[in-house]
Amino acid sequence: MLETLPLSDNTVQRRIADMSTDITDQVVSEIKTAPLGTFALQLDETTDVNIGSVNDEIQEEFIDFVNDSSASDLFEKESLVRFWCKISKSYPHVAEEPLRSLLLFPSTYLCETGFSSLLVIKSKQRSRLNVEADLRCPLANTVPRLTKLVNEKQYQPSH
């Protein structure tokens, strides 16, 4: 029986794609026709909060935050980081955890940038122990004004 089936790469690939589409269609159909309450959303245990363990002041701040229409408008206009930075002034307890999570990415990026710069600076020919001054330029946020520095230097006069 198996000898009569065509088993070329295209045939097998097409059959797998067809079966995958069929399974997806069946699952979507079952979910759409199922009565409400049949399927439940499963959350990670870290998102499960015992409301009794949360301070009353923080609960009130969170309720105020959820009902603040200006915060909702600000969320639509600002980037995520700027939104939480601005909200932290009005709702410090609510913004504490999102800011802590958002700050991981820039600090990780800066750390990786520092290590990359250190790898460029440190070599067999240049193995000084103290590289603090050498790392200052690659890690600084300010852009050097080279034209101003050059213009301030006095040229070597000819004799």
N, C-alpha and C positions, 0 to 999 in steps of 0.2 A: 504494500500500500504506500509506504513512504517513498519508494522508488518512482512513483508516478507523480509526486508533488514537485513542482518547480521550486528549487531552493536557491535561486540566485540572490545576491546581496540586495538588489532592489525589491524583490518580492518579500523577503524577510523584513526589511526595513519598512516597507509599506504596510505589511500586516501588523507589525508592532505599533505603528502610528495609528492605524485604524482601531486596534484594540484599546489603545490609550484614550482616544477620542470617545469611543463607545462607553468606556468605564466612567469617564468624566461626565458625559451626558447622563448616564444612569444615576450617578450620585447627585448631580444638580437637580434632576427630576425628582428624586426621592426627597431631597431637602425641601423643594418647593411645594410638594404635595403633602408633606408631613404636617400633622396638627401642631399648633404652637405648644412649646414646652417639651417637645420630643428631643430637641437638640439643645444643649446647654453650652455656654462659653466656659472653657476651662482656663483659669488664670494661674499664673505662677504664684507660688506661696509667698514670694517676696512682696507682691502687690496687695496681699491680704492684710488689712490694718484692723487691729482691735481698737475700736473707737473709745473704749474705756481707758486705754492706756495713753490717749492723747490729751494733753493739757487743755483746759477749758478756754484759755486765752488763744491758743492756736486754733481751736475749733471755731471760735468766733471770728478770728481773722480770716480763716478759710471761707467761711460762709459769706463774709463781707466781700472777699475777693471774687467768689463765684457770681455774686449779684452785682458787681461793679461793671456798669456798661462802658465806662471809659477804659477799663482794662481790656475789655473785649475789642473796642475800637483800636486800642494801641497794639493789640496782638495782630490785627489785620494789617496794620501799617508798618510795623517794625520787624526787623529780623529777630530770630529767637533769642539770641544772646542779648541784644539791646533791649528787647522786651523785658526779660527777667532782670536785667540791671536796673531798668527804670522802676519796675514793680517792687524791687527790693527796698526801695525807700518807703513805700507805703505799706507793704506787706512783708516785713523781713523774715518772719518765720515760714511763710508759705514759699518764698523764693529761695530759701537756704539750700534745700536739696537739689532743685533744678540747677542752680548756679554751681554747686559742687560737681554735679555730673558734667555740665558744659565746660567747666574749666579743665577737665582732664585732657581734652583734645589739644588746646593750645599749649599746655605745659608739656605734653608728650611730644608735640611737634618741636618745641624749642629745645627739648632735651636731645631729640634726634639730630637737630641742626647742629647743636653743640658738639655731639660726638662725630658727626661728619666733618665739621671744621677741624676738630682735633686730629682726625685721621689724616687730613690734608697737611696740617702743620707738622705733626710728628712723623719723622721718617728716620732712617738710619743715619742720614747725613745731618739731621737736625733733631737731636734727642735731648734738648734742654728740659729740665724738670719743671721749671716755672713757665707756664704758657699763658698766664693770665693776661698779660699785655697783648700777646699775639691773638688771643681769642676776642678781645674787646671789639675790634673792627668787624669781624664776620658776624658777631652776634648782636651788634648794635642796631637799633631801629632807625637811627638818624643816618641820612645820606651825607657823605662828606662833600663839602663844597670845594672841589679841587681847583676850580678857576680862581676863587677868592684866595686860596692859599698860594697859588702860583703868582698871582698879581702882587701879593704882599712881600714876596721874596725879592731881594735886590740882586740884579744880575751881576755877574762877575765882570768888572770893567776891564777893557783891554788896556794893555800897557803901552 
